[in-house]
Amino acid sequence: MKNFIWNYQDKTIRGWFVNLVITMTILMLVVIGAFNEDVKTNLKDLSSLIIGFFTVSFGVWKLGNVIEGSQKTGGVENDK
């Protein structure tokens, strides 16, 4: 399980795991908001911030994957 979350080679938490936690938290809040008016109102007020945070988080993770892939291939594109 630790290998799933922690990247021993880079000594960092895996980016996809962080995105999974963020996604599950947002989904949980949406489900709670379906039954609680106060949460629903707060989610409406914070919707732009939530979308922006998720987008930036996913974008940073994806950019890291592209850079990591580029370093492994020496900058040569792989058309597989």
Backbone as ProteinMPNN parsed JSONL, in Angstrom:
{"seq_chain_A": "MKNFIWNYQDKTIRGWFVNLVITMTILMLVVIGAFNEDVKTNLKDLSSLIIGFFTVSFGVWKLGNVIEGSQKTGGVENDK", "coords_chain_A": {"N_chain_A": [[0.828, -1.203, 0.0], [1.994, 1.214, 0.691], [3.697, 1.696, -1.465], [1.875, 2.378, -3.324], [1.054, 4.931, -2.66], [3.367, 6.405, -1.996], [6.209, 7.451, -3.754], [9.072, 5.886, -3.955], [11.374, 6.162, -5.436], [11.516, 8.881, -6.278], [11.024, 9.992, -3.854], [8.583, 11.212, -3.09], [5.079, 12.055, -2.697], [2.743, 10.382, -4.681], [1.397, 11.959, -7.547], [-1.074, 11.305, -8.759], [-2.38, 10.162, -6.64], [-2.845, 12.304, -4.932], [-4.603, 13.783, -6.55], [-6.69, 11.929, -6.637], [-7.552, 11.948, -3.951], [-8.425, 14.619, -3.756], [-10.492, 14.6, -5.687], [-12.251, 12.659, -4.6], [-12.945, 13.941, -2.222], [-14.291, 16.231, -3.184], [-16.441, 14.956, -4.496], [-17.669, 13.737, -2.287], [-18.472, 16.015, -0.852], [-20.346, 17.032, -2.663], [-22.308, 15.037, -2.612], [-23.073, 15.213, 0.092], [-24.016, 17.83, -0.011], [-26.308, 17.452, -1.483], [-28.171, 16.71, 0.335], [-28.107, 18.571, 2.35], [-28.882, 21.843, 2.885], [-27.285, 24.059, 3.693], [-24.655, 23.257, 3.114], [-24.928, 22.929, 0.377], [-25.393, 25.578, -0.448], [-22.958, 26.772, 0.301], [-21.223, 25.336, -1.354], [-22.075, 26.241, -3.852], [-21.273, 28.905, -3.67], [-18.522, 28.582, -3.551], [-17.853, 27.306, -5.877], [-16.368, 28.145, -8.196], [-13.79, 28.45, -7.145], [-13.287, 25.816, -6.28], [-13.363, 24.398, -8.729], [-11.253, 25.692, -10.076], [-9.063, 25.081, -8.382], [-8.995, 22.267, -8.583], [-8.518, 21.982, -11.33], [-6.001, 23.246, -11.655], [-4.46, 21.605, -9.978], [-4.671, 19.099, -11.292], [-3.555, 19.821, -13.743], [-0.894, 20.507, -13.05], [0.009, 18.02, -12.173], [-0.217, 16.539, -14.564], [1.535, 17.969, -16.223], [3.904, 17.43, -14.889], [4.086, 14.695, -15.454], [4.521, 14.807, -18.226], [6.972, 16.168, -18.372], [8.581, 14.37, -16.941], [8.389, 12.127, -18.607], [9.635, 13.172, -20.87], [12.217, 13.518, -19.948], [12.963, 10.878, -19.555], [12.99, 9.867, -22.138], [14.829, 11.421, -23.322], [13.969, 13.745, -24.513], [12.981, 13.057, -26.965], [10.177, 12.453, -28.979], [7.668, 10.002, -28.472], [5.932, 7.9, -30.472], [4.062, 5.772, -29.979]], "CA_chain_A": [[0.0, 0.0, 0.0], [2.864, 2.393, 0.73], [4.181, 1.939, -2.825], [0.77, 2.965, -4.051], [0.951, 6.346, -2.297], [4.682, 7.03, -1.922], [7.16, 7.115, -4.808], [10.364, 5.747, -3.282], [12.434, 6.613, -6.335], [11.584, 10.349, -6.203], [10.762, 10.363, -2.46], [7.451, 12.142, -3.095], [3.748, 11.464, -2.774], [2.351, 10.271, -6.089], [0.454, 12.997, -7.957], [-2.404, 10.755, -9.016], [-3.016, 9.923, -5.353], [-3.328, 13.609, -4.472], [-5.793, 14.074, -7.353], [-7.743, 11.016, -6.191], [-8.068, 12.462, -2.676], [-9.171, 15.847, -4.055], [-11.71, 14.209, -6.384], [-13.157, 11.984, -3.66], [-13.438, 14.964, -1.295], [-15.294, 17.027, -3.901], [-17.626, 14.12, -4.683], [-18.303, 13.578, -0.981], [-19.154, 17.279, -0.552], [-21.517, 17.136, -3.539], [-23.322, 14.126, -2.066], [-23.581, 15.826, 1.328], [-24.776, 19.003, -0.42], [-27.615, 17.034, -2.002], [-29.073, 16.501, 1.478], [-27.951, 19.644, 3.34], [-28.988, 23.135, 2.19], [-26.15, 24.93, 4.018], [-23.5, 22.791, 2.345], [-25.223, 23.223, -1.025], [-25.174, 27.016, -0.636], [-21.514, 27.026, 0.369], [-20.609, 24.787, -2.568], [-22.377, 27.167, -4.948], [-20.419, 30.087, -3.498], [-17.112, 28.229, -3.748], [-17.706, 26.439, -7.058], [-15.264, 28.602, -9.059], [-12.544, 28.128, -6.452], [-13.125, 24.359, -6.308], [-13.026, 24.019, -10.106], [-9.914, 26.204, -10.35], [-8.091, 24.306, -7.61], [-8.907, 20.935, -9.176], [-7.904, 22.123, -12.648], [-4.575, 23.523, -11.469], [-3.856, 20.401, -9.417], [-4.572, 18.1, -12.351], [-2.622, 20.337, -14.743], [0.473, 20.38, -12.527], [0.329, 16.593, -12.194], [-0.049, 16.132, -15.959], [2.773, 18.591, -16.697], [4.985, 16.636, -14.294], [4.189, 13.458, -16.237], [5.112, 15.135, -19.533], [8.39, 16.472, -18.148], [9.225, 13.118, -16.556], [8.484, 11.318, -19.823], [10.613, 13.799, -21.747], [13.545, 13.247, -19.395], [13.259, 9.458, -19.751], [13.243, 9.593, -23.561], [15.842, 12.353, -23.817], [13.339, 14.795, -25.295], [12.497, 12.518, -28.231], [8.778, 12.062, -28.879], [7.401, 8.575, -28.614], [4.665, 7.771, -31.201], [3.535, 4.411, -29.854]], "C_chain_A": [[0.868, 1.261, 0.0], [3.409, 2.727, -0.663], [3.121, 2.614, -3.675], [0.721, 4.483, -3.864], [2.295, 7.061, -2.418], [5.569, 6.539, -3.056], [8.548, 7.088, -4.177], [11.518, 6.246, -4.141], [12.627, 8.132, -6.238], [11.447, 10.872, -4.783], [9.692, 11.453, -2.376], [6.149, 11.355, -3.045], [3.344, 11.457, -4.243], [1.254, 11.279, -6.425], [-0.947, 12.482, -8.184], [-3.128, 10.491, -7.702], [-3.59, 11.219, -4.788], [-4.598, 13.979, -5.228], [-6.963, 13.182, -6.968], [-8.376, 11.513, -4.893], [-8.907, 13.718, -2.906], [-10.509, 15.5, -4.71], [-12.716, 13.568, -5.44], [-13.733, 12.974, -2.647], [-14.529, 15.805, -1.947], [-16.576, 16.221, -4.094], [-18.389, 13.927, -3.372], [-19.068, 14.849, -0.604], [-20.401, 17.459, -1.413], [-22.645, 16.243, -3.022], [-23.918, 14.697, -0.783], [-24.447, 17.038, 0.997], [-26.143, 18.669, -0.98], [-28.636, 16.899, -0.874], [-29.048, 17.639, 2.495], [-27.911, 20.989, 2.602], [-27.802, 24.059, 2.466], [-24.908, 24.55, 3.211], [-23.701, 23.113, 0.869], [-24.957, 24.702, -1.334], [-23.696, 27.348, -0.636], [-20.786, 26.484, -0.859], [-20.876, 25.673, -3.777], [-21.469, 28.384, -4.883], [-18.955, 29.793, -3.838], [-16.847, 27.439, -5.033], [-16.547, 26.857, -7.962], [-13.914, 28.26, -8.443], [-12.263, 26.623, -6.498], [-12.703, 23.9, -7.697], [-11.608, 24.473, -10.455], [-8.835, 25.399, -9.642], [-7.892, 22.922, -8.224], [-8.192, 20.993, -10.526], [-6.405, 22.357, -12.543], [-3.858, 22.28, -10.947], [-3.648, 19.335, -10.487], [-3.557, 18.54, -13.405], [-1.172, 20.213, -14.31], [0.911, 18.924, -12.568], [0.615, 16.128, -13.621], [1.242, 16.717, -16.539], [3.979, 17.842, -16.145], [5.188, 15.332, -15.041], [4.865, 13.706, -17.578], [6.606, 15.398, -19.38], [9.156, 15.204, -17.794], [9.409, 12.207, -17.766], [9.524, 11.852, -20.785], [12.035, 13.517, -21.262], [13.937, 11.786, -19.623], [13.615, 9.153, -21.195], [14.293, 10.526, -24.141], [15.275, 13.432, -24.693], [12.8, 14.332, -26.627], [11.057, 12.063, -28.04], [8.618, 10.584, -29.16], [6.034, 8.414, -29.258], [4.113, 6.354, -31.143], [2.045, 4.406, -29.802]], "O_chain_A": [[0.512, 2.261, -0.623], [3.565, 3.899, -1.005], [3.432, 3.331, -4.626], [0.39, 5.223, -4.79], [2.354, 8.196, -2.89], [5.666, 5.335, -3.291], [9.132, 8.136, -3.898], [12.532, 6.703, -3.614], [13.755, 8.613, -6.131], [11.715, 12.044, -4.52], [9.861, 12.466, -1.697], [6.118, 10.154, -3.313], [3.583, 12.428, -4.961], [0.293, 11.431, -5.671], [-1.916, 13.156, -7.835], [-4.354, 10.581, -7.644], [-4.689, 11.23, -4.232], [-5.568, 14.437, -4.623], [-8.109, 13.631, -6.971], [-9.599, 11.499, -4.753], [-9.978, 13.865, -2.319], [-11.545, 16.046, -4.33], [-13.901, 13.897, -5.476], [-14.895, 12.851, -2.258], [-15.568, 16.063, -1.339], [-17.673, 16.738, -3.881], [-19.62, 13.953, -3.358], [-20.186, 14.771, -0.094], [-21.408, 17.985, -0.939], [-23.805, 16.655, -2.999], [-25.134, 14.667, -0.595], [-25.479, 17.263, 1.63], [-27.044, 19.507, -0.958], [-29.841, 16.97, -1.118], [-29.876, 17.671, 3.405], [-27.014, 21.237, 1.796], [-27.358, 24.771, 1.566], [-24.203, 25.415, 2.694], [-22.762, 23.522, 0.185], [-24.364, 25.029, -2.362], [-23.228, 28.118, -1.475], [-19.842, 27.104, -1.347], [-20.005, 25.841, -4.63], [-20.957, 28.844, -5.904], [-18.243, 30.656, -4.351], [-15.735, 26.957, -5.246], [-15.813, 25.997, -8.448], [-12.999, 27.829, -9.145], [-11.127, 26.209, -6.729], [-11.781, 23.095, -7.828], [-10.848, 23.719, -11.062], [-7.809, 25.072, -10.238], [-6.761, 22.458, -8.369], [-7.354, 20.142, -10.824], [-5.626, 21.734, -13.264], [-2.773, 21.943, -11.42], [-2.575, 18.739, -10.577], [-2.785, 17.721, -13.903], [-0.313, 19.854, -15.114], [2.042, 18.62, -12.948], [1.583, 15.404, -13.857], [1.961, 16.032, -17.266], [4.965, 17.641, -16.855], [6.323, 14.901, -15.246], [5.69, 12.904, -18.018], [7.411, 14.906, -20.171], [10.26, 14.986, -18.293], [10.461, 11.589, -17.93], [10.22, 11.08, -21.445], [12.943, 13.304, -22.066], [15.108, 11.487, -19.858], [14.444, 8.283, -21.461], [14.616, 10.434, -25.325], [15.984, 13.992, -25.529], [12.215, 15.129, -27.361], [10.739, 11.375, -27.069], [9.334, 10.0, -29.973], [5.037, 8.771, -28.63], [3.733, 5.799, -32.174], [1.434, 3.343, -29.697]]}, "name": "protein", "num_of_chains": 1, "seq": "MKNFIWNYQDKTIRGWFVNLVITMTILMLVVIGAFNEDVKTNLKDLSSLIIGFFTVSFGVWKLGNVIEGSQKTGGVENDK"}
